[in-house]
Amino acid sequence: MLLPGVNHYFKYDFDLYLESAYADIPQALEWEVQQTVNGTVYNMAWQATYDGDGSTKCGPTAPPNVWRVFDYQRQCWQQVGLALSRFEGNTWYHIGQENHIDSTGTVWHDALTITNNSTGEAIRLDPSVLNASLNAWQSISHVPPFYAGRSNEFHNAVQLDINGSGTAYRIFVDDMLVTFIP
């Protein structure tokens, strides 16, 4: 049985362009789709982590050049066992993020597809996390928390994280499209 009022499948598509002069400057690039229904937040966020960080809140310290998803319940980025090939400068990329929410309210990060618009080369990333007790990789999921008093809302975003030196940079984003199925 589906959860009333909750959209259960999401695909977030957009095009991203990073100029060559800024290609190695970001600490990270991140984007998300989020819906709140009856006080429960369902967050589906990805981060292209360029420089890594020292946080161990969601597991080991993040090394440079990895993909992560946001664990909204613990408020931290979680590694997904996927290496990041940084975006080349002066190139448009198409980003396609796929998520679903199951009948229990668990958010699943199903796939991320990165397509180089110049060459047509597409890389599909299927995220997973190391289950230490089983010594095996498993699909990424987390149950969103309940926030009393938050109104129903829906949004999407793209965010730029500056490096430790505060070096300015910019990206271009175009053709955003969010597809969802109730």
C-alpha positions as CSV (number, residue, x, y, z in Angstrom):
1,M,0.0,0.0,0.0
2,L,1.3,3.4,-0.9
3,L,1.6,6.3,1.6
4,P,-1.2,8.8,1.1
5,G,-0.1,12.1,-0.4
6,V,3.5,11.0,-0.9
7,N,5.0,10.9,-4.4
8,H,6.7,7.5,-4.7
9,Y,9.1,7.9,-7.7
10,F,11.3,10.8,-8.6
11,K,13.6,11.6,-11.5
12,Y,15.5,14.9,-11.3
13,D,17.1,15.9,-14.6
14,F,19.2,19.0,-15.4
15,D,22.2,20.1,-17.4
16,L,25.4,21.3,-15.7
17,Y,28.3,23.3,-17.1
18,L,31.5,24.2,-15.2
19,E,34.1,26.5,-16.9
20,S,37.7,25.2,-17.2
21,A,39.0,28.0,-15.0
22,Y,36.9,26.6,-12.1
23,A,37.1,22.9,-12.8
24,D,39.1,22.0,-9.8
25,I,38.0,24.7,-7.3
26,P,34.8,23.3,-5.7
27,Q,34.8,21.5,-2.4
28,A,31.7,19.8,-3.6
29,L,28.6,20.1,-5.9
30,E,25.3,18.9,-4.6
31,W,21.7,18.7,-5.6
32,E,18.4,17.4,-4.2
33,V,14.7,16.8,-4.5
34,Q,12.8,17.0,-1.3
35,Q,9.1,16.7,-0.3
36,T,7.5,17.1,3.1
37,V,4.1,15.5,3.6
38,N,2.2,15.7,6.9
39,G,5.4,16.7,8.7
40,T,7.6,13.9,7.3
41,V,10.6,15.0,5.2
42,Y,11.6,12.8,2.3
43,N,15.1,14.0,1.1
44,M,16.9,12.7,-2.0
45,A,20.3,14.4,-2.3
46,W,23.6,13.7,-4.0
47,Q,27.0,15.2,-3.6
48,A,30.0,15.1,-5.9
49,T,32.7,15.5,-3.2
50,Y,35.9,16.9,-4.7
51,D,38.0,17.6,-1.6
52,G,36.6,15.2,1.0
53,D,36.1,16.1,4.6
54,G,37.0,15.1,8.1
55,S,33.4,14.3,9.3
56,T,32.9,10.8,10.7
57,K,29.3,11.2,11.7
58,C,28.1,8.9,9.0
59,G,31.1,6.6,8.8
60,P,34.7,6.9,7.7
61,T,36.2,10.3,6.8
62,A,35.4,11.0,3.1
63,P,38.4,10.9,0.8
64,P,38.6,13.2,-2.2
65,N,36.7,12.3,-5.4
66,V,33.7,10.3,-4.1
67,W,29.9,10.4,-4.5
68,R,27.8,10.7,-1.4
69,V,24.1,10.9,-0.5
70,F,22.5,12.8,2.3
71,D,21.3,10.9,5.4
72,Y,18.6,13.3,6.5
73,Q,17.9,11.4,9.7
74,R,21.5,11.8,11.0
75,Q,22.1,15.1,9.1
76,C,25.3,14.0,7.4
77,W,26.7,12.9,4.0
78,Q,27.1,9.1,3.6
79,Q,29.6,7.5,1.2
80,V,28.1,5.2,-1.4
81,G,31.2,3.3,-2.6
82,L,31.4,5.1,-5.9
83,A,34.4,7.0,-7.2
84,L,33.9,10.5,-8.7
85,S,35.4,11.4,-12.0
86,R,35.4,15.2,-11.8
87,F,33.4,17.2,-14.4
88,E,35.6,18.4,-17.2
89,G,35.7,22.1,-17.8
90,N,33.9,23.7,-20.7
91,T,31.6,20.7,-21.1
92,W,27.9,20.4,-20.7
93,Y,26.7,17.3,-18.7
94,H,23.2,15.9,-18.3
95,I,22.5,14.7,-14.7
96,G,19.7,12.2,-14.1
97,Q,19.0,11.3,-10.5
98,E,16.4,8.5,-9.7
99,N,14.9,7.8,-6.3
100,H,11.8,6.1,-4.9
101,I,10.0,5.9,-1.6
102,D,8.6,2.5,-0.6
103,S,5.4,1.8,1.3
104,T,7.2,2.1,4.6
105,G,8.5,5.6,3.9
106,T,12.1,4.5,3.2
107,V,13.9,6.6,0.7
108,W,15.9,4.7,-1.9
109,H,18.7,6.3,-4.0
110,D,18.3,4.1,-7.1
111,A,20.7,5.6,-9.7
112,L,22.6,8.6,-10.9
113,T,23.3,8.9,-14.6
114,I,25.9,11.4,-15.8
115,T,26.0,12.0,-19.6
116,N,28.7,14.0,-21.3
117,N,26.6,16.0,-23.8
118,S,29.6,16.5,-26.2
119,T,30.5,12.8,-26.6
120,G,27.2,11.2,-25.6
121,E,29.1,8.9,-23.2
122,A,26.9,8.1,-20.2
123,I,27.9,6.6,-16.9
124,R,25.2,5.1,-14.7
125,L,26.1,4.9,-11.0
126,D,24.2,2.5,-8.8
127,P,24.9,3.4,-5.1
128,S,25.6,1.1,-2.3
129,V,27.1,1.2,1.2
130,L,29.4,-1.3,2.9
131,N,27.6,-3.4,5.5
132,A,30.6,-4.2,7.8
133,S,28.8,-7.1,9.6
134,L,28.2,-8.8,6.2
135,N,31.3,-7.5,4.5
136,A,29.1,-6.7,1.5
137,W,27.8,-3.7,-0.3
138,Q,24.1,-3.0,-0.1
139,S,21.7,-0.4,-1.7
140,I,21.6,3.0,0.0
141,S,18.4,3.8,1.9
142,H,17.4,5.7,5.0
143,V,14.1,6.3,6.7
144,P,13.3,10.1,6.9
145,P,12.6,11.7,10.2
146,F,9.4,13.2,11.4
147,Y,9.3,17.0,11.9
148,A,6.1,18.1,13.7
149,G,4.7,21.4,12.4
150,R,6.4,21.5,9.0
151,S,4.0,22.3,6.3
152,N,3.6,20.3,3.1
153,E,6.1,21.4,0.5
154,F,8.2,20.3,-2.5
155,H,11.5,21.7,-3.8
156,N,14.6,21.0,-5.8
157,A,18.0,22.6,-5.5
158,V,21.6,22.8,-6.8
159,Q,24.2,24.0,-4.3
160,L,27.9,25.0,-4.7
161,D,30.2,24.3,-1.8
162,I,33.3,26.5,-1.7
163,N,36.7,25.2,-0.8
164,G,38.6,25.9,2.4
165,S,40.2,29.0,0.9
166,G,36.8,30.5,-0.1
167,T,37.7,30.6,-3.8
168,A,34.8,31.9,-5.9
169,Y,33.5,29.9,-8.8
170,R,30.4,29.5,-10.8
171,I,28.5,26.8,-12.7
172,F,25.6,27.0,-15.2
173,V,22.5,24.9,-14.8
174,D,19.8,24.6,-17.5
175,D,16.8,22.5,-18.5
176,M,15.7,21.4,-15.0
177,L,12.9,18.8,-14.9
178,V,11.5,16.9,-12.0
179,T,9.3,13.9,-12.9
180,F,7.3,12.2,-10.1
181,I,4.7,9.6,-9.8
182,P,2.2,9.7,-6.9
